[in-house]
Amino acid sequence: MHVVVCVKQTPDSAAKMSVDNGKVTWGDSGLVVNPWDEYAIEEAIRLKEKHGGKATAISMGPESAKEALKTCLAMGCDEAVLISDPALKGSDALATSYVLAKAIEKLGDVGMVLFGKQAIDGDTGLVPVAVARRLNWSPLTYTIKIAELDPGTKIIKAERLLEQGKQIVTATLPAVVGTVKDINEPRYPSFMGIRKAAKAVINTWSAADLGLDASQIGAAGSPTHWPRVFPLPARAGSVELIDGTPEEIAAKLADKLLADKVI
Ligand SMILES: Cc1cc2nc3c(=O)[nH]c(=O)nc-3n(C[C@H](O)[C@H](O)[C@H](O)COP(=O)(O)OP(=O)(O)OC[C@H]3O[C@@H](n4cnc5c(N)ncnc54)[C@H](O)[C@@H]3O)c2cc1C
């Protein structure tokens, strides 16, 4: 089975976000694989290892996103494709889903597309369901376990993690699977993998390569607008550390909570 994993390059989770001239910026913080995507990458590799076939990582982004794709190769993905074109700048979730769906169609023989839960910068969580809708495939979001998968009958049984509990769903492949962090423990790239990825050639597809409609990409294809972007006010409040033995700390804490009418 050919499994595709969609990966976004994001600022490091430790990066400090600020707003500069009405634009969100992370300064010159390092760029990483979107942390939620690591679980999707791991699942794609495990599926390939169990059922055969190959795992391909794809990303829409600037040239720098090749580094994120190299991490995917170092972890164990077989191939990687970057979709990059100046015309894609300014794309929102709708336009991004159009581009990714077109790339998946171009790959041709895909049985499953995996995503992380959300991107830690954009944070909309919209892209997986929008891609599923465009492809007309079942969206199995918040998947915590792929309980059964038969590439022969093309039936997938997945457990979805909901606030109220778990939901077990079945669908027919091809399908879009959104993952949550408890689905697996992502592996570290191996030394050999890192060496192999460093030498790997990453295919780059342009808007023309995908035959994209100019009215559906970039700012022209993005109905979302950010009329005002502003940072939240700094949090008021202070921190006080209580010291002493555990009994003394508990007594002092109880006194303070009583004095402040918290308890
Ligand atoms: C008006 C506007 C202009 C914007 N301009 C830009 C811009 O110029 N450059 C820019 O980088 N962002 C831009 N953004 C942000 C960008 O639209 C979002 O990051 C993008 O739509 C994806 O949504 P998300 O980040 O919320 O992903 P989510 O929906 O939260 O992500 C869910 C899953 O989809 C995957 N995914 C998301 N995006 C990609 C991708 N590009 N490739 C592969 N997988 C992906 C994630 O990795 C994750 O696994 C803009 C947004 C708006 C509204």
The ligand as an SDF file (V2000), in Angstrom:
LIG
                    3D

 53 58  0  0  0  0  0  0  0  0999 V2000
   -4.8550   34.9500    4.7920 C   0  0  0  0  0  0  0  0  0  0  0  0
   -3.8430   33.9250    5.1700 C   0  0  0  0  0  0  0  0  0  0  0  0
   -2.5840   33.9930    4.5950 C   0  0  0  0  0  0  0  0  0  0  0  0
   -1.6210   33.0350    4.9270 C   0  0  0  0  0  0  0  0  0  0  0  0
   -0.4010   33.0870    4.3350 N   0  0  0  0  0  0  0  0  0  0  0  0
    0.5190   32.1510    4.6190 C   0  0  0  0  0  0  0  0  0  0  0  0
    1.7810   32.1510    3.9930 C   0  0  0  0  0  0  0  0  0  0  0  0
    2.0520   32.9950    3.1570 O   0  0  0  0  0  0  0  0  0  0  0  0
    2.6830   31.1870    4.3300 N   0  0  0  0  0  0  0  0  0  0  0  0
    2.3820   30.2490    5.2710 C   0  0  0  0  0  0  0  0  0  0  0  0
    3.2250   29.3980    5.5650 O   0  0  0  0  0  0  0  0  0  0  0  0
    1.1870   30.1940    5.8580 N   0  0  0  0  0  0  0  0  0  0  0  0
    0.2420   31.1250    5.5770 C   0  0  0  0  0  0  0  0  0  0  0  0
   -0.9590   31.1090    6.1870 N   0  0  0  0  0  0  0  0  0  0  0  0
   -1.2170   30.0450    7.1260 C   0  0  0  0  0  0  0  0  0  0  0  0
   -1.6430   28.8410    6.3520 C   0  0  0  0  0  0  0  0  0  0  0  0
   -2.7880   29.0870    5.6490 O   0  0  0  0  0  0  0  0  0  0  0  0
   -1.9670   27.7210    7.2540 C   0  0  0  0  0  0  0  0  0  0  0  0
   -0.8240   27.4170    7.9580 O   0  0  0  0  0  0  0  0  0  0  0  0
   -2.4070   26.5540    6.3850 C   0  0  0  0  0  0  0  0  0  0  0  0
   -3.6400   26.8520    5.8470 O   0  0  0  0  0  0  0  0  0  0  0  0
   -2.5420   25.2870    7.1240 C   0  0  0  0  0  0  0  0  0  0  0  0
   -3.4600   25.4340    8.1620 O   0  0  0  0  0  0  0  0  0  0  0  0
   -2.9620   25.1100    9.5930 P   0  0  0  0  0  0  0  0  0  0  0  0
   -1.5910   25.6180    9.7700 O   0  0  0  0  0  0  0  0  0  0  0  0
   -3.9980   25.5950   10.5260 O   0  0  0  0  0  0  0  0  0  0  0  0
   -2.9000   23.5210    9.5700 O   0  0  0  0  0  0  0  0  0  0  0  0
   -3.8360   22.4710   10.3330 P   0  0  0  0  0  0  0  0  0  0  0  0
   -5.1030   22.2970    9.5890 O   0  0  0  0  0  0  0  0  0  0  0  0
   -3.9110   22.8000   11.7950 O   0  0  0  0  0  0  0  0  0  0  0  0
   -2.9180   21.1810   10.1230 O   0  0  0  0  0  0  0  0  0  0  0  0
   -3.4640   19.8930   10.1270 C   0  0  0  0  0  0  0  0  0  0  0  0
   -2.5220   18.9590    9.4260 C   0  0  0  0  0  0  0  0  0  0  0  0
   -2.3210   19.4160    8.0930 O   0  0  0  0  0  0  0  0  0  0  0  0
   -0.9370   19.4980    7.8200 C   0  0  0  0  0  0  0  0  0  0  0  0
   -0.6130   20.6250    6.9720 N   0  0  0  0  0  0  0  0  0  0  0  0
   -0.9930   21.9050    7.1360 C   0  0  0  0  0  0  0  0  0  0  0  0
   -0.4080   22.6770    6.2220 N   0  0  0  0  0  0  0  0  0  0  0  0
    0.3580   21.8660    5.4620 C   0  0  0  0  0  0  0  0  0  0  0  0
    1.2290   22.0820    4.3740 C   0  0  0  0  0  0  0  0  0  0  0  0
    1.4520   23.3000    3.8980 N   0  0  0  0  0  0  0  0  0  0  0  0
    1.8620   21.0220    3.8260 N   0  0  0  0  0  0  0  0  0  0  0  0
    1.6660   19.7650    4.3240 C   0  0  0  0  0  0  0  0  0  0  0  0
    0.8730   19.5050    5.3720 N   0  0  0  0  0  0  0  0  0  0  0  0
    0.2230   20.5480    5.9360 C   0  0  0  0  0  0  0  0  0  0  0  0
   -0.3080   19.7430    9.1970 C   0  0  0  0  0  0  0  0  0  0  0  0
    1.0460   19.3970    9.2020 O   0  0  0  0  0  0  0  0  0  0  0  0
   -1.1280   18.8580   10.0690 C   0  0  0  0  0  0  0  0  0  0  0  0
   -0.6910   17.5290    9.9830 O   0  0  0  0  0  0  0  0  0  0  0  0
   -1.9280   32.0230    5.8620 C   0  0  0  0  0  0  0  0  0  0  0  0
   -3.2100   31.9920    6.4260 C   0  0  0  0  0  0  0  0  0  0  0  0
   -4.1540   32.9130    6.0670 C   0  0  0  0  0  0  0  0  0  0  0  0
   -5.5030   32.8260    6.6930 C   0  0  0  0  0  0  0  0  0  0  0  0
  1  2  1  0
  2  3  1  0
  2 52  2  0
  3  4  2  0
  4  5  1  0
  4 50  1  0
  5  6  2  0
  6  7  1  0
  6 13  1  0
  7  8  2  0
  7  9  1  0
  9 10  1  0
 10 11  2  0
 10 12  1  0
 12 13  2  0
 13 14  1  0
 14 15  1  0
 14 50  1  0
 15 16  1  0
 16 17  1  0
 16 18  1  0
 18 19  1  0
 18 20  1  0
 20 21  1  0
 20 22  1  0
 22 23  1  0
 23 24  1  0
 24 25  2  0
 24 26  1  0
 24 27  1  0
 27 28  1  0
 28 29  2  0
 28 30  1  0
 28 31  1  0
 31 32  1  0
 32 33  1  0
 33 34  1  0
 33 48  1  0
 34 35  1  0
 35 36  1  0
 35 46  1  0
 36 37  1  0
 36 45  1  0
 37 38  2  0
 38 39  1  0
 39 40  1  0
 39 45  2  0
 40 41  1  0
 40 42  2  0
 42 43  1  0
 43 44  2  0
 44 45  1  0
 46 47  1  0
 46 48  1  0
 48 49  1  0
 50 51  2  0
 51 52  1  0
 52 53  1  0
M  END
$$$$
